[in-house]
């Protein structure tokens, strides 16, 4: 017979191995209570996460909509197919340039008029100028609205703009008027500098842009002035407009046209065309002849004696660059009865083409599908007939 004090298997109270009693009923009763508290905490945490998510989303939407109304959208330029601008009682001059004067991608129009007042309520009298005076005007290429205008002292001789060429200068257009040279910024119309004409001879176009010669970190310019007996070369500082050194005079040389050219080795030449020939002058030699103080490298290359390098000898009529924006491109020389192509890298003859009698200037373009630049020359063969000859400008 078993002892009465022995714990039965179904008793809720059991004695452990160490003689202590174990309350199993209490343990089993407390277990479900702990699990229910844990589940309640997870449920509350899930609600908080949902609330934080929707609150963040709501704040993001508020910020997006707020900035979309507060920050204005950029105004897009209204591109007109055609536009017309009238300047009543104004005198126009033979000058027209296309430059980027504002921030859009459309080129704007620069021109010069003579009037008593401008389109932006500016008058010559208010500017302290005689009336009528000269106005340099820039109009928007998209709609014809006036961007800026600059009144200057009359009379007008010539004007030249960089036509998009990249330089280190802060001005882009040079204007000759009333015995002065005025440099103007194309974006604002502000006058960067103004200097008196350095010579009695009026310089001719184009104005030649050359590298920095006076070591002021600004590209300089060269003016070419000529009459029937001589040609003058004037070096001007691109920063101040002051003349650098003395005037270089070429006796017995009458210039009909001139260009700046860069060879393959980086040497700059001023090409001069007269009635019969095309010559080249090294820029460093001109700077040395003018007495300009250059660095040791330029002085080592320069030759104090300015010598004319013959490029092509013929009855030259026109000197044309095959690429307007490239100062090292090939040169096309047209004379009375032939057309010649000069290699831009070496300034040597590549080929020439004989004609009967060339009429006018040649036309450059692509007239076939080979991707090589072509030229069209109008040739007069007599008997009141004309012949159009087309041939290829080789790039090799």
Backbone torsions as a table, in degrees:
resi	resn	phi	psi	omega
1	UNK	NA	131.0	-175.7
2	UNK	-76.7	155.5	-179.5
3	UNK	-72.2	145.0	-175.7
4	UNK	-74.0	-24.8	-178.7
5	UNK	-85.4	3.8	179.6
6	UNK	-78.2	132.1	-177.7
7	UNK	-69.0	130.7	177.8
8	UNK	-79.2	161.9	-176.7
9	UNK	-68.2	-30.4	-178.6
10	UNK	-93.8	0.9	-179.5
11	UNK	-67.0	141.3	178.2
12	UNK	-71.6	-24.7	179.2
13	UNK	-102.4	128.4	-179.7
14	UNK	-127.4	151.7	179.9
15	UNK	-100.0	134.0	179.8
16	UNK	-78.5	179.1	-178.1
17	UNK	-68.7	-25.1	179.7
18	UNK	-90.6	7.2	176.8
19	UNK	91.8	1.5	179.4
20	UNK	-92.9	153.1	-179.8
21	UNK	-87.3	143.9	-179.7
22	UNK	-114.2	127.0	-178.8
23	UNK	-93.7	95.6	-178.2
24	UNK	-79.5	-31.7	-179.3
25	UNK	-64.8	-41.2	179.9
26	UNK	-66.7	-39.1	179.9
27	UNK	-64.1	-42.6	-179.2
28	UNK	-70.0	-27.0	179.7
29	UNK	-76.9	-32.0	-178.8
30	UNK	-80.9	-20.1	-178.4
31	UNK	-59.1	-52.9	179.2
32	UNK	-62.1	-30.7	179.8
33	UNK	-66.9	-40.9	178.0
34	UNK	-64.7	-42.3	-179.6
35	UNK	-64.5	-37.5	-180.0
36	UNK	-67.8	-36.3	177.0
37	UNK	-66.3	-41.1	178.5
38	UNK	-63.8	-42.7	177.8
39	UNK	-63.5	-36.6	178.5
40	UNK	-66.0	-38.6	177.8
41	UNK	-65.2	-41.8	178.0
42	UNK	-63.7	-38.5	179.4
43	UNK	-63.8	-44.2	178.0
44	UNK	-64.0	-40.0	178.7
45	UNK	-63.0	-38.3	177.6
46	UNK	-63.5	-40.5	177.9
47	UNK	-64.0	-40.9	178.7
48	UNK	-64.5	-41.9	178.3
49	UNK	-61.1	-42.6	178.7
50	UNK	-63.0	-42.3	-179.7
51	UNK	-64.5	-42.6	179.1
52	UNK	-64.5	-40.0	179.5
53	UNK	-61.4	-50.0	-178.5
54	UNK	-68.4	-32.4	177.0
55	UNK	-66.0	-42.4	177.4
56	UNK	-63.3	-43.2	178.2
57	UNK	-61.9	-40.7	180.0
58	UNK	-65.4	-41.6	178.3
59	UNK	-64.7	-40.8	177.9
60	UNK	-61.4	-43.3	179.0
61	UNK	-64.0	-39.2	178.6
62	UNK	-62.8	-43.7	-179.6
63	UNK	-63.9	-43.9	-179.3
64	UNK	-61.9	-48.6	-178.9
65	UNK	-67.4	-35.7	179.9
66	UNK	-64.6	-46.8	-179.5
67	UNK	-69.7	-30.4	179.0
68	UNK	-66.6	-27.7	177.8
69	UNK	-93.6	-31.4	-178.0
70	UNK	-76.4	-47.7	-178.3
71	UNK	-84.4	119.2	-179.0
72	UNK	-73.8	148.0	176.4
73	UNK	-75.7	147.6	178.0
74	UNK	-62.4	138.1	-178.6
75	UNK	-78.3	121.9	178.5
76	UNK	-82.0	138.2	-179.3
77	UNK	-66.8	139.3	177.8
78	UNK	-89.4	106.2	-176.8
79	UNK	-85.1	117.2	176.9
80	UNK	-95.8	140.2	179.0
81	UNK	-64.6	-45.1	176.9
82	UNK	-138.2	150.2	173.4
83	UNK	-148.4	158.5	-176.8
84	UNK	-136.4	135.2	179.1
85	UNK	-130.0	127.0	-175.5
86	UNK	-109.5	132.5	174.7
87	UNK	-115.9	97.6	-175.2
88	UNK	-71.4	141.6	176.8
89	UNK	56.2	36.4	179.5
90	UNK	-114.2	150.6	174.7
91	UNK	-103.6	130.4	179.0
92	UNK	-104.0	159.9	-178.9
93	UNK	-123.0	166.3	-178.9
94	UNK	-81.2	72.5	176.8
95	UNK	-152.5	129.7	178.3
96	UNK	-152.7	124.4	-179.1
97	UNK	-131.6	148.6	178.6
98	UNK	-118.5	114.1	-176.7
99	UNK	-137.2	162.5	173.5
100	UNK	-89.7	98.2	-178.3
101	UNK	-94.6	-17.3	176.1
102	UNK	-126.5	-167.9	-170.7
103	UNK	-89.6	-4.1	179.4
104	UNK	-79.5	177.1	-175.3
105	UNK	-95.8	11.7	-179.4
106	UNK	-106.0	132.4	178.8
107	UNK	-68.0	144.3	179.7
108	UNK	-102.9	170.7	-173.1
109	UNK	-112.9	129.1	176.2
110	UNK	-115.6	132.6	178.4
111	UNK	-152.6	177.2	-174.2
112	UNK	-130.8	134.0	177.3
113	UNK	-130.1	164.4	175.6
114	UNK	-123.4	121.5	-176.7
115	UNK	-160.0	172.5	178.2
116	UNK	-82.0	-24.2	179.1
117	UNK	-149.7	157.9	-179.6
118	UNK	-95.8	-170.0	-178.3
119	UNK	-89.5	-10.4	-179.6
120	UNK	-107.4	33.9	177.5
121	UNK	61.8	30.2	173.5
122	UNK	-100.9	139.6	178.5
123	UNK	-121.8	156.5	178.4
124	UNK	-65.2	-37.3	-178.7
125	UNK	-64.5	-42.4	178.8
126	UNK	-63.8	-30.9	179.2
127	UNK	-84.3	0.9	179.9
128	UNK	74.4	28.8	-177.4
129	UNK	-116.6	154.8	174.2
130	UNK	-65.2	148.8	-177.9
131	UNK	-110.6	130.8	2.2
132	UNK	-78.7	160.3	178.9
133	UNK	-126.1	-177.9	-177.5
134	UNK	-99.3	134.1	177.1
135	UNK	-117.2	125.7	168.7
136	UNK	-90.7	121.6	-171.4
137	UNK	-120.7	138.1	172.5
138	UNK	-121.0	123.6	178.9
139	UNK	-116.7	148.9	-178.1
140	UNK	-67.4	131.9	-179.9
141	UNK	-72.2	-14.3	-178.3
142	UNK	-85.4	-35.9	-175.2
143	UNK	-140.0	-2.5	177.8
144	UNK	84.7	4.5	177.9
145	UNK	-69.3	144.9	-179.8
146	UNK	-73.4	123.8	178.3
147	UNK	-85.1	-47.1	175.8
148	UNK	-161.7	163.0	174.1
149	UNK	-147.5	146.2	-175.9
150	UNK	-129.3	114.0	177.1
151	UNK	-77.4	137.4	-179.4
152	UNK	-136.2	164.0	-178.3
153	UNK	-71.1	133.3	174.8
154	UNK	-75.9	162.1	7.7
155	UNK	-101.4	161.3	-176.5
156	UNK	-92.7	134.0	174.6
157	UNK	-106.2	-59.8	179.7
158	UNK	-159.0	166.6	176.5
159	UNK	-146.4	149.7	-178.7
160	UNK	-144.7	134.0	177.1
161	UNK	-117.3	158.8	-175.8
162	UNK	-70.0	-17.4	-179.5
163	UNK	56.4	43.3	174.2
164	UNK	84.7	0.0	178.9
165	UNK	-70.4	137.9	-178.5
166	UNK	-82.4	123.3	176.4
167	UNK	-135.5	170.2	177.5
168	UNK	-91.0	7.0	-179.5
169	UNK	-83.0	154.7	177.4
170	UNK	-93.1	-1.7	175.7
171	UNK	-116.8	159.8	-173.0
172	UNK	-128.6	-19.8	-178.7
173	UNK	-129.4	136.1	178.0
174	UNK	-116.3	131.8	-173.8
175	UNK	-126.7	134.7	175.7
176	UNK	-106.0	121.7	-177.4
177	UNK	-158.0	138.5	172.7
178	UNK	49.1	41.0	178.9
179	UNK	75.3	12.2	-179.4
180	UNK	-123.6	157.5	169.5
181	UNK	-114.3	126.2	-176.8
182	UNK	-124.8	126.4	178.0
183	UNK	-99.7	127.9	-172.9
184	UNK	-123.8	139.0	174.0
185	UNK	-80.7	128.4	-175.2
186	UNK	-72.7	-20.4	-177.2
187	UNK	-85.0	-33.8	-175.4
188	UNK	-117.4	-20.5	-174.5
189	UNK	81.3	4.9	-179.7
190	UNK	-71.9	145.0	175.9
191	UNK	-82.4	117.6	-179.5
192	UNK	-79.9	-45.5	173.1
193	UNK	-155.6	159.4	177.2
194	UNK	-141.4	128.0	-177.6
195	UNK	-133.8	151.1	174.6
196	UNK	-68.4	153.4	178.1
197	UNK	-57.3	130.4	-175.4
198	UNK	-78.7	-5.6	-176.8
199	UNK	-147.3	156.9	178.8
200	UNK	-71.6	-25.1	176.5
201	UNK	-80.0	133.2	178.4
202	UNK	-76.1	125.8	179.1
203	UNK	-62.7	152.3	-178.8
204	UNK	-111.5	160.7	180.0
205	UNK	-85.2	153.2	1.5
206	UNK	-86.9	159.7	170.0
207	UNK	-76.1	129.1	-174.0
208	UNK	-92.7	123.9	176.7
209	UNK	-90.7	124.3	-176.4
210	UNK	-126.1	163.7	178.6
211	UNK	-65.4	169.9	-179.1
212	UNK	-62.8	119.8	-179.1
213	UNK	-105.5	-23.7	-177.8
214	UNK	-105.6	11.9	172.1
215	UNK	60.2	41.3	174.0
216	UNK	-109.8	14.2	176.8
217	UNK	67.8	19.6	178.7
218	UNK	-130.0	133.0	178.4
219	UNK	-61.9	144.8	-177.2
220	UNK	-105.8	179.4	-178.4
221	UNK	-133.8	157.7	176.4
222	UNK	-125.6	130.0	174.0
223	UNK	-102.4	139.7	177.0
224	UNK	-116.6	118.7	178.4
225	UNK	-121.2	136.6	-174.2
226	UNK	-145.8	149.4	168.3
227	UNK	-132.7	-160.1	-174.1
228	UNK	-74.3	-13.1	-174.9
229	UNK	-117.9	-23.7	-175.4
230	UNK	-153.5	167.0	176.0
231	UNK	-128.9	134.5	179.5
232	UNK	-113.8	138.9	176.0
233	UNK	-115.9	123.4	-176.6
234	UNK	-120.5	125.0	177.5
235	UNK	-93.9	127.5	-179.5
236	UNK	-120.4	141.7	175.0
237	UNK	-70.4	128.6	178.3
238	UNK	-71.4	-17.4	-177.8
239	UNK	-86.2	-41.5	-175.5
240	UNK	-117.8	-18.9	-176.4
241	UNK	84.8	-1.7	179.8
242	UNK	-73.4	148.6	179.1
243	UNK	-71.2	137.7	178.8
244	UNK	-104.0	118.3	179.7
245	UNK	72.9	-160.7	-179.0
246	UNK	-99.2	167.8	178.6
247	UNK	-76.8	132.2	177.6
248	UNK	-91.8	122.2	-175.6
249	UNK	-109.5	130.2	175.2
250	UNK	-110.5	107.4	-178.1
251	UNK	-74.2	149.1	174.4
252	UNK	58.6	27.4	177.8
253	UNK	-125.2	112.8	175.7
254	UNK	-102.8	122.7	-173.8
255	UNK	-99.5	127.8	176.0
256	UNK	-97.7	-25.7	-179.2
257	UNK	-157.6	157.2	179.4
258	UNK	-153.3	150.9	-179.8
259	UNK	-144.4	157.9	169.1
260	UNK	-99.3	138.5	-176.6
261	UNK	-139.2	144.1	179.7
262	UNK	-119.6	125.9	-179.9
263	UNK	-83.2	176.6	-178.8
264	UNK	-63.1	-31.1	-179.2
265	UNK	-86.3	2.2	176.4
266	UNK	90.2	10.5	177.7
267	UNK	-83.6	136.0	179.5
268	UNK	-96.0	132.0	177.9
269	UNK	-126.0	142.7	169.5
270	UNK	-99.3	116.3	-178.6
271	UNK	-91.9	128.4	-179.4
272	UNK	-117.4	129.9	178.2
273	UNK	-114.0	126.4	173.1
274	UNK	-112.0	-159.9	-175.7
275	UNK	-70.3	-20.8	-173.8
276	UNK	-123.4	-30.6	-170.0
277	UNK	-136.8	170.1	172.0
278	UNK	-122.6	123.7	-178.4
279	UNK	-118.5	162.8	176.6
280	UNK	-127.5	140.1	176.2
281	UNK	-122.3	127.7	179.3
282	UNK	-72.1	132.1	-175.6
283	UNK	-62.0	-38.6	-179.2
284	UNK	-65.6	-35.3	176.0
285	UNK	-66.0	-37.7	177.6
286	UNK	-65.3	-42.2	179.5
287	UNK	-63.7	-39.7	178.3
288	UNK	-68.1	-39.3	178.4
289	UNK	-64.9	-33.3	178.3
290	UNK	-76.0	-5.5	-179.5
291	UNK	79.6	22.3	-178.1
292	UNK	-77.7	134.6	178.6
293	UNK	-85.6	113.1	-179.5
294	UNK	-114.2	175.8	178.9
295	UNK	-74.0	174.3	-173.9
296	UNK	-64.1	-34.5	-178.9
297	UNK	-65.2	-45.4	-179.0
298	UNK	-70.3	-34.8	178.2
299	UNK	-67.0	-33.3	179.1
300	UNK	-68.6	-33.9	-179.2
301	UNK	-83.0	-25.9	-172.1
302	UNK	-75.4	152.8	175.9
303	UNK	-125.0	123.4	-174.5
304	UNK	-63.6	-24.2	178.7
305	UNK	-88.7	117.8	-179.9
306	UNK	-82.3	111.8	-179.4
307	UNK	-113.7	142.0	178.2
308	UNK	-84.4	119.7	177.9
309	UNK	-90.8	114.1	-179.5
310	UNK	-67.8	126.0	178.0
311	UNK	-98.5	-48.3	-179.8
312	UNK	-156.9	132.2	-178.2
313	UNK	-112.4	113.7	179.5
314	UNK	-171.3	174.7	175.5
315	UNK	-78.3	74.5	-173.5
316	UNK	-66.6	134.7	177.5
317	UNK	-104.4	-42.4	-179.7
318	UNK	-148.8	151.3	177.4
319	UNK	-121.4	116.0	-171.9
320	UNK	-122.0	134.4	174.0
321	UNK	-88.4	135.2	-177.3
322	UNK	-71.6	-22.6	176.1
323	UNK	-133.1	116.7	-173.2
324	UNK	-62.0	-39.5	-174.0
325	UNK	-90.1	4.3	-176.5
326	UNK	-117.7	111.1	-178.7
327	UNK	-75.8	-2.8	178.6
328	UNK	-115.5	12.9	-178.8
329	UNK	-75.5	168.8	178.8
330	UNK	-65.4	156.7	-177.2
331	UNK	-116.4	134.2	178.9
332	UNK	-107.1	120.2	-179.6
333	UNK	-110.4	124.0	-178.4
334	UNK	-113.5	125.8	176.1
335	UNK	-116.6	-168.8	-176.3
336	UNK	-65.9	-33.6	-175.5
337	UNK	-135.3	18.0	177.5
338	UNK	-159.3	159.1	176.5
339	UNK	-125.8	130.1	-176.8
340	UNK	-126.4	146.1	177.4
341	UNK	-113.6	125.9	180.0
342	UNK	-104.3	131.1	178.4
343	UNK	-66.3	122.5	-177.9
344	UNK	-69.5	-22.2	-178.9
345	UNK	-79.3	-35.7	-174.4
346	UNK	-117.5	-9.5	-175.5
347	UNK	59.3	35.6	176.1
348	UNK	-115.7	157.0	-177.4
349	UNK	-68.1	131.6	175.1
350	UNK	-96.2	-47.6	175.8
351	UNK	-165.5	165.6	173.9
352	UNK	-141.3	153.2	-175.3
353	UNK	-128.2	125.3	-177.1
354	UNK	-88.6	139.8	178.8
355	UNK	-130.9	171.3	176.2
356	UNK	-78.1	-56.4	179.0
357	UNK	-159.0	109.1	-177.1
358	UNK	-74.9	134.9	179.4
359	UNK	-113.9	124.8	175.2
360	UNK	70.8	-166.0	-178.8
361	UNK	-95.6	150.5	178.8
362	UNK	-71.7	159.8	177.9
363	UNK	-114.6	126.6	-179.9
364	UNK	-99.5	145.6	179.1
365	UNK	171.2	-174.8	177.8
366	UNK	-109.9	108.2	-175.1
367	UNK	-109.1	6.2	171.2
368	UNK	-143.7	-169.2	-172.7
369	UNK	-108.1	20.7	-178.5
370	UNK	-88.9	-4.5	177.9
371	UNK	77.3	5.7	-179.4
372	UNK	-104.9	138.3	-177.5
373	UNK	-62.6	136.6	-179.8
374	UNK	-117.3	167.2	177.7
375	UNK	-138.1	140.7	177.6
376	UNK	-113.8	127.2	-179.6
377	UNK	-118.4	133.5	177.4
378	UNK	-90.8	117.8	-173.5
379	UNK	-115.4	125.4	178.6
380	UNK	-91.5	117.0	-178.0
381	UNK	-102.4	9.4	179.0
382	UNK	87.7	179.0	-179.7
383	UNK	57.5	31.3	177.7
384	UNK	58.9	30.3	176.4
385	UNK	-122.1	157.7	179.4
386	UNK	-127.7	147.4	178.6
387	UNK	-123.7	133.8	178.2
388	UNK	-104.1	118.4	-179.1
389	UNK	-108.0	133.0	179.0
390	UNK	-121.1	131.8	177.0
391	UNK	-147.3	169.4	-169.9
392	UNK	-96.6	138.7	169.5
393	UNK	-89.0	112.4	-177.9
394	UNK	-73.8	144.8	-178.5
395	UNK	-101.3	-4.1	-178.7
396	UNK	-80.2	NA	NA
